[in-house]
Structure formats: C-alpha cells, structure tokens
Amino acid sequence: MQGEPEVAVCRLAHRPGRDDRMTTHVGLTARALGADRVIYPDNADQSRRTVEDITGRFGGPFEVELVESTSRIVRNWDGSVVHLTMYGERVQDVEEEIRAVRAGDGDADAGDPLLVVVGSEKVSFDIYETADWNVAVTNQPHSEVAGLAVFLDRLFDGRELDREWADAESRVVPMETGKRVVPADEE
Ligand code: SAM
C-alpha cells in the first residue's frame, strides 16, 4: 500500500487450462487486499490481461509482471520472503515478527519489501529453504487464494479494507440490496 514497503505476490507456476481461474484470482485477490504487484510466470498472459483490465476499470495502483523464471525472482528477492504452505508455521505465531521486520522494527527508513509466494503444482524444496518464513493458514490443505487473502489481512491488520483507489473509471456504491456502479468521479 502507498507509503509502505512494497508487498509483491509471486505465483510460482501456472498450468494453462487447469489453473486459469486460480492464477487470475491470485492477482485479483492480491490487488483487492493491499499488495502492490503480482508476478506471474510468462505463460499466464491471459491472467495478466484480466487483472490489468480490472485495474483499469476499478483503480490502482497495481502492477502485473510476467517473468521467465519465478524461482529466480524468489532466490534474488531484495527483502523478505514468505512462502504460504500448509506445512509451515502457524500464521498466528509468526505474523507479529513478519510485520515488525517489514516495518523495519520501528525505523521508518528501513522497511523491507516483502514477497509472498504461492504455489499451484508441487512446490520444490528449495523454495522452502529460500523463504524467510514458511507460513500456514491452518495446517490443512485448501487454496492459494484463501491462504493469500487471510495472510494479507493479517499482515495489514485490516487496514487494506479502507484502501483508496486511484485512476478508476468506475466505482461500486455499497448498498444493502442491489447493484450500483457509477463513474468514479461521480458523487
Ligand atoms: N500439492 C502442492 C504441494 O505439495 O506443494 C500444493 C497444492 S495447493 C492446492 C496450492 C497452494 O495453495 C500451495 O502451494 C500453497 O501456496 C497454498 N496453500 C494451500 N493450503 C494452504 C494452507 N493451509 N496455508 C497456506 N497456504 C496454503
């Protein structure tokens, strides 16, 4: 989020056909819940286009990047790396430490960019070794989208729900019943 150290989300792998919706939803969830960027493998161009289309319509800033090697991004990340996995430490046990490192332990100039890594197919063991934290959102198998959503909400302590959006074409008017979308500059 603006004025804070960067949070990027890396989707490690993408299986075209099988993963299309999940890969797109990783990006949409990253955007909606406060991350600054999603990094996709370069065979996920359709997901990139969908996330960029939503960002154009409903606002940003939010970047989508395609890379040749996601594991190289993880290995060379200049900051901290969280790998979300059902085998990891419980999020409720490590969230405070992750927040403190990201905030630079109170030193406003020393914040650490954070890379949040999610898998699709089997994740190779070097990702577990490279990560600063292997984090579980429950030690039960579920989904990268659910794990990412809960983790980001814990990381930002709910502040992402009040995020403001820039350069949107449209905005949704919250209402008890019905659906209303108006031009973003309309009161
Ligand atoms: N079978 C794969 C493996 O052994 O690595 C994992 C498949 S799982 C459907 C896809 C991704 O969802 C995982 O790589 C992980 O990022 C995420 N995930 C699933 N359950 C999770 C949990 N309980 N906590 C955190 N992340 C989870």
Boltz pocket constraint, residues with backbone or C-beta under 6 A from the ligand:
constraints:
  - pocket:
      binder: B
      contacts: [[A, 83], [A, 84], [A, 85], [A, 86], [A, 87], [A, 117], [A, 118], [A, 119], [A, 120], [A, 121], [A, 122], [A, 123], [A, 135], [A, 136], [A, 137], [A, 138], [A, 139], [A, 140], [A, 141], [A, 142], [A, 143], [A, 144], [A, 145], [A, 147], [A, 148]]
      max_distance: 6.0
